């Protein structure tokens, strides 16, 4: 039995200690030579885009509600009248809106004039709504 053995006879690389590289001086511009880089463009994240979209959507809904809310409930004013001394809101309603029941006429006059109660005083000018 014979055996052949191969030996690697090349020399291993020798690592010589190296000195760390010294930092080099770099000239830095100053004065008018300094150039400021342009700012990076604005980048919106997904959350930012969602926030902007929702804000615009809420604004559009609010504008639509404001534009279309005056439809059927809007009061059209026919004329105005001045309350005389001793006159009540019921009397004004009976004389100004004779085709309606008194309670309905009083309610319409209150809505047209933003009155919280049925109390009126002499000299007060009341708006009389049109009867449809």
DALIN-V605758 format. One record per pair of residues at least 4 apart in sequence whose ideal C-beta (glycine too) atoms are under 8 Angstrom apart, sorted by the first residue. I is the first residue (numbers start at 1). GAP is how many residues later the second one is. Records with the same first field share a line. If there is no record, write none. Layout:
# DALIN-V605758
I->GAP  GAP
This chain:
# DALIN-V605758
29->4  5  6
30->4
44->4  5  8
45->4
46->4
47->4
48->4
49->4
50->4
51->4
52->4
53->4
54->4
55->4
56->4
57->4
58->4
59->4
60->4
61->4
62->4
63->4
64->4
65->4
69->4
70->4
75->33  36  37  54
76->53  54  56
77->35  50  51  52  53
78->50  51  52  53
79->48  49
80->45  46  47  48
81->11  15  44  45  47
82->41  42  43  44
83->4  9  37  38  39  40  41  42  43
84->38
85->37
86->36
87->4  5  33  35
88->4  30  32
89->4  17  20  21  26  29  30  31
90->4  12  16  28
91->4
92->4  17  28  34
93->4  7  9  12  13  15  16
94->4  8  11
96->9  13  32
97->8  11  12  31  32  34
99->32
100->4  5  8  31
101->4
102->4
103->4
104->4
105->4
106->4  12
107->4
108->4  21
109->4  6  17  18  19  20
110->4  5  8
111->18
112->14  15  16  17
113->13  14
115->4  5
120->4  6
